[in-house]
Structures are given as structure tokens and as C-alpha cells.
Amino acid sequence: MTFKFHRAIRRRLQAGVSLVTAIFLLVVLSALGAAIVSLSAGQQVSSALDLTGTRAYEAARSGVEVGLFQNTQAGQCAPQVSLVPPAPTMAAFTVTVRCVVNQTANLPGGLPQVTVITATACNQPANNACPNPAPTSPDYVQRVVTVQF
């Protein structure tokens, strides 16, 4: 009789342990799932910002090419021009191209001037020009490319 009694007590104790173990596993697995979702979301945001930064860099490079084209075709480039690249993937960017000619440069070889073309591309322009001194979004991206010749 005592053997059956002890066996019944052990079953009750083991049933309680399995319930505690099951709850513990559920809590640990749900915390692990939440951590995976959080890391995945952060990775996606980081990847999207990286792609946007690359597009901004390419938009700035195209702005430098516009400045170089103006300089070679007309012999000079405008002091400042803002434009939107025609490519659909870069339509979200505004590029501001600045051209500065330094007439007083004394360079070896007797070159009379130095031209500096700076292109700034951003996705949230201020007054249709980049850079934006006070961006309002955490997704603000800006890239600057400078050429001196």
C-alpha cells in the first residue's frame, strides 16, 4: 500500500515539474523569437539605408559629370545648379552642383586657374538645394563628390 502511495506522490511532483519546464521553454523560445525579429528588422533598415547611400553617391557623381560637361562645352560652368537625375531609381534625389574657379592660383607649369566642381546629392533638399542643414527624417542621406582640375 505504501508503494502505491509513494508512486502517486511522485507522479504529482513530476507533473508539476513538467508544467514549470514547459512554461520556462515557452518563455525562452518567445524571447528568442522576439530577438530574431528585432535583429531582422534592424538588418533590413540598415540594408535599405546602405542602398540609398549608394544611390546618393551615384547621383553626386552624375552631378560632377554635368559640371564637367558644362565646363568643356561652354568653357565655364555655372556657379550653382540644382537638378534631379532623370533615372527612375535616382528620382528621389536632388543634386546641387557648385563650380568655383580660382584665378589666382600659382601652380607649377604656369596654369592660370584651378576649377573645383563639388556635387552634393541628398534625398531631402532644403529650398530645392543640397545640403539640408536641418533634415527632419532619420532616413536623410547625403553624399558629396569633389573634382579639382
SULPE-V653519 format. One record per residue. N is the residue number from 1. PSI is psi in radians with two decimals (* if undefined). OMEGA is omega in radians with two decimals (999 if undefined). D_CENTER is the distance of its C-alpha to the mean C-alpha in Angstrom with 2 decimals. Layout:
BEGIN
n:N psi:PSI omega:OMEGA d_center:D_CENTER
n:N psi:PSI omega:OMEGA d_center:D_CENTER
END
This chain:
BEGIN
n:1 psi:-0.72 omega:-3.13 d_center:74.60
n:2 psi:-0.52 omega:3.12 d_center:72.59
n:3 psi:-0.77 omega:3.11 d_center:70.65
n:4 psi:-0.62 omega:3.14 d_center:69.50
n:5 psi:-0.80 omega:3.13 d_center:68.72
n:6 psi:-0.60 omega:3.12 d_center:66.51
n:7 psi:-0.70 omega:3.11 d_center:64.76
n:8 psi:-0.69 omega:3.12 d_center:63.94
n:9 psi:-0.73 omega:3.13 d_center:62.58
n:10 psi:-0.67 omega:3.13 d_center:60.37
n:11 psi:-0.74 omega:3.12 d_center:58.96
n:12 psi:-0.74 omega:3.13 d_center:58.04
n:13 psi:-0.71 omega:3.13 d_center:56.33
n:14 psi:-0.61 omega:3.10 d_center:54.42
n:15 psi:-0.68 omega:3.10 d_center:53.34
n:16 psi:-0.67 omega:3.13 d_center:51.83
n:17 psi:-0.70 omega:-3.13 d_center:49.97
n:18 psi:-0.60 omega:3.09 d_center:48.47
n:19 psi:-0.77 omega:3.11 d_center:47.25
n:20 psi:-0.73 omega:3.12 d_center:45.59
n:21 psi:-0.74 omega:3.13 d_center:44.02
n:22 psi:-0.75 omega:3.12 d_center:42.72
n:23 psi:-0.75 omega:3.12 d_center:41.15
n:24 psi:-0.80 omega:3.13 d_center:39.58
n:25 psi:-0.70 omega:3.11 d_center:38.09
n:26 psi:-0.74 omega:3.14 d_center:36.72
n:27 psi:-0.79 omega:-3.13 d_center:35.04
n:28 psi:-0.78 omega:-3.13 d_center:33.55
n:29 psi:-0.65 omega:3.11 d_center:32.33
n:30 psi:-0.65 omega:3.08 d_center:30.79
n:31 psi:-0.70 omega:3.10 d_center:28.96
n:32 psi:-0.74 omega:3.09 d_center:27.72
n:33 psi:-0.73 omega:3.11 d_center:26.58
n:34 psi:-0.68 omega:3.12 d_center:24.70
n:35 psi:-0.70 omega:3.13 d_center:22.93
n:36 psi:-0.74 omega:3.12 d_center:21.97
n:37 psi:-0.74 omega:3.14 d_center:20.62
n:38 psi:-0.79 omega:3.12 d_center:18.56
n:39 psi:-0.67 omega:3.13 d_center:17.09
n:40 psi:-0.74 omega:3.12 d_center:16.46
n:41 psi:-0.73 omega:3.10 d_center:14.61
n:42 psi:-0.68 omega:3.11 d_center:12.36
n:43 psi:-0.71 omega:3.14 d_center:11.81
n:44 psi:-0.72 omega:3.11 d_center:11.05
n:45 psi:-0.76 omega:3.13 d_center:8.40
n:46 psi:-0.73 omega:3.13 d_center:6.77
n:47 psi:-0.72 omega:3.12 d_center:7.52
n:48 psi:-0.72 omega:3.11 d_center:6.39
n:49 psi:-0.61 omega:3.09 d_center:2.63
n:50 psi:-0.75 omega:3.11 d_center:4.11
n:51 psi:-0.72 omega:3.11 d_center:6.34
n:52 psi:-0.69 omega:3.09 d_center:5.10
n:53 psi:-0.69 omega:3.10 d_center:4.54
n:54 psi:-0.73 omega:3.10 d_center:7.82
n:55 psi:-0.68 omega:3.11 d_center:9.33
n:56 psi:-0.71 omega:3.11 d_center:9.00
n:57 psi:-0.78 omega:3.13 d_center:10.66
n:58 psi:-0.62 omega:3.07 d_center:13.22
n:59 psi:-0.71 omega:3.10 d_center:13.94
n:60 psi:-0.68 omega:3.08 d_center:14.68
n:61 psi:-0.70 omega:3.11 d_center:16.86
n:62 psi:-0.58 omega:3.07 d_center:18.67
n:63 psi:-0.70 omega:3.07 d_center:19.34
n:64 psi:-0.69 omega:3.11 d_center:20.97
n:65 psi:-0.65 omega:3.07 d_center:23.00
n:66 psi:-0.80 omega:3.11 d_center:24.20
n:67 psi:-0.74 omega:3.10 d_center:25.34
n:68 psi:-0.69 omega:3.11 d_center:27.08
n:69 psi:-0.80 omega:3.11 d_center:28.74
n:70 psi:-0.73 omega:-3.10 d_center:30.03
n:71 psi:-0.70 omega:-3.12 d_center:31.34
n:72 psi:-0.57 omega:-3.11 d_center:33.15
n:73 psi:-0.78 omega:-3.06 d_center:34.58
n:74 psi:-0.13 omega:-3.10 d_center:35.71
n:75 psi:-0.08 omega:3.09 d_center:36.04
n:76 psi:2.83 omega:3.08 d_center:33.69
n:77 psi:2.73 omega:-3.12 d_center:30.39
n:78 psi:2.57 omega:-3.13 d_center:29.80
n:79 psi:-0.65 omega:3.10 d_center:28.77
n:80 psi:2.31 omega:3.11 d_center:25.76
n:81 psi:2.36 omega:3.02 d_center:24.55
n:82 psi:2.39 omega:-3.12 d_center:21.74
n:83 psi:2.84 omega:3.06 d_center:21.02
n:84 psi:2.15 omega:3.14 d_center:18.99
n:85 psi:2.47 omega:-3.09 d_center:18.61
n:86 psi:-0.25 omega:-3.12 d_center:20.99
n:87 psi:2.36 omega:-3.11 d_center:19.01
n:88 psi:-0.56 omega:-3.13 d_center:18.25
n:89 psi:-0.25 omega:-3.14 d_center:14.77
n:90 psi:0.20 omega:-3.09 d_center:13.95
n:91 psi:-0.32 omega:-3.13 d_center:16.09
n:92 psi:-0.08 omega:-3.05 d_center:13.43
n:93 psi:2.60 omega:2.97 d_center:13.00
n:94 psi:2.39 omega:-3.13 d_center:15.69
n:95 psi:2.21 omega:3.05 d_center:16.67
n:96 psi:2.11 omega:-3.11 d_center:19.12
n:97 psi:2.16 omega:3.10 d_center:21.38
n:98 psi:2.39 omega:-3.14 d_center:23.70
n:99 psi:2.18 omega:3.13 d_center:26.73
n:100 psi:2.23 omega:3.10 d_center:28.97
n:101 psi:2.15 omega:3.14 d_center:32.26
n:102 psi:1.84 omega:-3.08 d_center:34.01
n:103 psi:-0.33 omega:-3.02 d_center:37.71
n:104 psi:0.28 omega:-3.11 d_center:39.04
n:105 psi:2.31 omega:3.04 d_center:37.47
n:106 psi:1.71 omega:-3.12 d_center:40.07
n:107 psi:2.66 omega:3.07 d_center:38.85
n:108 psi:2.48 omega:-3.13 d_center:41.07
n:109 psi:-0.05 omega:3.07 d_center:42.57
n:110 psi:0.41 omega:3.10 d_center:43.11
n:111 psi:2.24 omega:-3.02 d_center:39.88
n:112 psi:-0.35 omega:-3.06 d_center:40.16
n:113 psi:2.76 omega:3.05 d_center:36.57
n:114 psi:2.24 omega:3.12 d_center:32.96
n:115 psi:2.30 omega:3.11 d_center:30.31
n:116 psi:2.12 omega:3.08 d_center:26.72
n:117 psi:2.18 omega:3.13 d_center:24.15
n:118 psi:2.17 omega:3.10 d_center:20.77
n:119 psi:2.22 omega:3.11 d_center:18.14
n:120 psi:2.13 omega:3.12 d_center:15.28
n:121 psi:2.37 omega:3.09 d_center:12.82
n:122 psi:2.82 omega:-3.12 d_center:10.97
n:123 psi:-0.02 omega:3.07 d_center:10.54
n:124 psi:1.37 omega:-3.07 d_center:12.91
n:125 psi:2.69 omega:3.04 d_center:15.75
n:126 psi:2.10 omega:-3.11 d_center:18.67
n:127 psi:0.75 omega:3.13 d_center:21.97
n:128 psi:0.53 omega:3.09 d_center:20.53
n:129 psi:2.63 omega:3.08 d_center:19.36
n:130 psi:2.66 omega:0.02 d_center:16.42
n:131 psi:2.84 omega:3.08 d_center:15.47
n:132 psi:2.01 omega:-3.10 d_center:15.57
n:133 psi:-0.36 omega:-3.11 d_center:17.38
n:134 psi:1.29 omega:3.13 d_center:16.94
n:135 psi:2.55 omega:-3.07 d_center:13.84
n:136 psi:-0.08 omega:-3.07 d_center:14.83
n:137 psi:2.54 omega:3.06 d_center:11.81
n:138 psi:-0.17 omega:3.13 d_center:9.37
n:139 psi:0.18 omega:-3.13 d_center:6.83
n:140 psi:2.28 omega:3.14 d_center:7.66
n:141 psi:2.39 omega:3.13 d_center:5.97
n:142 psi:2.38 omega:3.06 d_center:8.84
n:143 psi:2.52 omega:-3.12 d_center:10.27
n:144 psi:2.30 omega:3.07 d_center:14.02
n:145 psi:2.28 omega:-3.11 d_center:16.51
n:146 psi:2.39 omega:3.09 d_center:20.14
n:147 psi:2.35 omega:3.11 d_center:23.30
n:148 psi:2.26 omega:3.12 d_center:26.70
n:149 psi:* omega:999 d_center:29.97
END
